[in-house]
Amino acid sequence: MRNDLDRELALAWLRTAAAAVERQHEELTALDAAIGDGDHGSNLRRGFAAVVAAVDALDADATPGTVLGKAGSTLISKVGGASGPLYGSALRVAGAALPAPTADLTALAEALRAGLGAVQKLGGAAVGDKTMIDAFEPAVAALERAAFDGFTLREASALAAEAAEAGARATIPLQARKGRASYLGPRSVGHQDPGATSTALLFRALAEAVTA
């Protein structure tokens, strides 16, 4: 059973995420069409296809941090709109916090907390603003709690995915206070945030990669 993040698991995570985006890009686009530009799914689909090509070309001695960092820089360069810089910054900063060949659960949680901080610094959003932070923050908190309690990576990643999915659903009744959806005011209420939805998809991809 995998209990550390190594190069192969980092690659599996990104490939699983790319496959999930490919399956669900139309759903993400539909969510974004309701309260945004309508390009979230197509942008992520293009971005993660480029990510897989980029990380698969890395040397065999690449660390998990190198893998995540390459994914982040690829998203920044390949994806338009807000999602490229936001997801790209999260992965690049998280990758920079993982210099070793393997990372235990505590190190992974700390790295993703740093990635979350990069997103918040860039976008200025907090939980309750109806953004990707509503899924990202509870997922990281779940990882941190699981690490403190001595859970395995498999258990922790499942808890993080569940927390992210609950956070995404919790955006439905919220009025957006950040991002393009905030321009709609009360009309943003009743729609699930696309960024929170894709964030939950990425944490679910981690859980699936760990158990594969």
C-alpha positions in Angstrom: 0.0 0.0 0.0 1.3 3.4 -0.9 1.8 5.7 2.1 4.2 8.2 0.6 4.0 10.5 -2.4 6.8 9.5 -4.8 7.4 10.3 -8.5 5.1 7.5 -9.8 2.3 8.4 -7.5 2.6 12.1 -8.5 2.4 11.1 -12.2 -0.5 8.8 -11.5 -2.3 11.6 -9.7 -1.9 14.0 -12.6 -2.9 11.3 -15.2 -6.0 10.4 -13.2 -6.9 14.1 -12.9 -6.5 14.6 -16.6 -8.7 11.6 -17.3 -11.3 13.0 -14.9 -11.2 16.4 -16.6 -11.6 14.7 -20.0 -14.7 12.9 -18.7 -16.3 15.9 -17.0 -15.2 18.9 -19.0 -18.7 19.4 -20.4 -20.1 19.5 -16.9 -17.5 22.0 -15.8 -18.2 24.1 -18.8 -22.0 24.0 -18.1 -21.4 25.1 -14.5 -19.2 27.9 -15.7 -21.7 29.0 -18.4 -24.2 29.7 -15.6 -22.1 32.1 -13.6 -18.8 32.7 -15.5 -17.3 32.7 -19.0 -18.3 29.2 -19.9 -14.7 28.0 -20.7 -13.6 26.4 -17.5 -14.0 22.8 -18.7 -12.4 23.4 -22.1 -9.5 25.3 -20.6 -8.8 22.6 -18.0 -9.1 19.9 -20.6 -6.5 21.6 -22.8 -4.3 22.4 -19.8 -4.3 18.9 -18.3 -3.6 17.3 -21.7 -0.5 19.5 -21.9 0.4 18.6 -18.3 0.4 14.9 -19.0 2.6 15.3 -22.0 5.0 17.5 -20.0 5.3 15.4 -16.9 5.6 12.2 -18.9 8.7 13.7 -20.6 10.5 14.3 -17.2 13.6 12.3 -16.3 13.2 9.1 -14.3 14.9 10.7 -11.3 12.4 13.5 -11.1 11.1 14.1 -7.6 7.3 14.4 -6.9 8.0 18.0 -6.3 9.5 18.3 -9.8 6.5 16.6 -11.2 4.0 18.9 -9.5 6.1 22.0 -10.3 6.2 21.1 -14.0 2.5 20.6 -14.0 2.0 24.0 -12.4 4.2 25.8 -14.9 2.5 24.0 -17.8 -0.9 25.1 -16.6 0.2 28.7 -16.2 1.6 28.7 -19.8 -1.2 26.8 -21.5 -4.5 27.7 -19.8 -6.3 31.0 -20.2 -8.6 32.7 -17.8 -8.2 32.5 -14.1 -7.9 28.7 -13.7 -4.4 28.5 -15.3 -2.6 30.9 -12.9 -4.6 29.7 -9.9 -4.1 25.9 -10.3 -0.7 26.5 -11.8 0.5 28.5 -8.8 -0.9 26.0 -6.4 0.9 23.1 -8.0 4.1 25.0 -8.5 4.3 26.2 -4.9 3.3 22.8 -3.6 6.0 21.2 -5.7 8.7 23.6 -4.5 7.9 22.4 -0.9 8.6 18.8 -1.8 12.3 18.5 -2.7 12.8 14.9 -1.5 12.3 11.7 -3.5 9.3 10.9 -1.4 7.0 12.8 0.8 5.0 11.5 3.8 1.4 12.6 4.5 2.5 15.4 6.8 4.9 16.8 4.1 2.2 16.5 1.5 -0.4 18.3 3.7 2.1 21.1 4.4 2.9 21.4 0.7 -0.7 21.7 -0.3 -1.3 24.2 2.5 1.5 26.3 0.9 -0.2 25.8 -2.5 -3.5 26.9 -1.1 -1.8 30.0 0.3 -0.5 30.9 -3.1 -4.0 30.7 -4.5 -5.4 32.8 -1.8 -2.7 35.4 -2.3 -3.3 35.5 -6.0 -7.1 35.6 -5.9 -7.8 37.1 -2.5 -10.6 34.6 -1.8 -11.6 32.9 1.5 -14.0 30.1 2.4 -17.5 31.4 1.8 -16.7 33.5 -1.3 -17.9 30.8 -3.7 -14.6 29.9 -5.3 -12.2 27.0 -5.5 -11.1 27.9 -2.0 -14.4 26.4 -0.7 -13.2 23.0 -1.7 -9.5 23.4 -1.4 -9.3 24.6 2.2 -11.4 21.8 3.7 -9.5 19.2 1.7 -6.2 20.5 3.0 -7.6 20.7 6.6 -8.7 17.0 6.2 -5.2 16.0 5.2 -3.7 17.8 8.1 -6.1 16.2 10.6 -5.5 12.8 9.1 -1.7 13.3 9.3 -2.0 14.4 13.0 -4.2 11.3 13.8 -1.8 8.9 12.1 -4.0 7.9 9.2 -2.6 6.3 6.1 -2.3 8.2 2.8 -5.2 6.1 1.4 -7.4 7.0 4.3 -6.4 10.7 4.3 -6.8 11.2 0.6 -10.3 9.7 0.7 -11.2 12.1 3.6 -9.8 15.0 1.6 -11.8 14.1 -1.5 -15.0 13.9 0.6 -14.3 17.2 2.2 -13.6 18.9 -1.1 -16.8 17.5 -2.6 -18.8 18.7 0.4 -17.2 22.1 0.1 -18.1 22.3 -3.6 -21.7 21.4 -2.9 -21.8 24.0 -0.2 -21.2 26.7 -2.8 -24.7 26.2 -4.3 -26.6 28.5 -1.9 -23.7 31.1 -1.6 -23.6 34.4 -3.4 -20.3 34.9 -5.1 -18.0 37.5 -3.6 -14.9 37.0 -5.8 -14.3 36.3 -9.4 -16.4 36.8 -12.4 -19.5 35.2 -10.7 -19.4 38.1 -8.2 -20.6 40.4 -10.9 -23.9 38.6 -11.0 -24.7 39.4 -7.3 -27.8 37.5 -6.1 -28.1 35.7 -9.5 -25.0 33.6 -8.6 -27.0 31.9 -5.8 -28.3 28.4 -6.7 -25.3 27.4 -8.8 -22.4 25.2 -7.8 -19.1 26.9 -8.3 -17.1 25.4 -11.2 -13.7 26.1 -9.6 -14.7 24.3 -6.4 -16.1 21.5 -8.5 -12.8 21.0 -10.4 -10.9 21.3 -7.2 -12.9 18.4 -5.8 -12.2 16.5 -8.9 -8.5 16.9 -8.4 -8.6 15.7 -4.8 -10.8 12.7 -5.8 -8.2 12.0 -8.5 -5.5 11.8 -5.7 -7.6 9.3 -3.8 -8.1 7.2 -6.8 -4.5 7.2 -7.7 -3.5 6.1 -4.2 -5.8 3.1 -4.4 -4.9 2.1 -8.0 
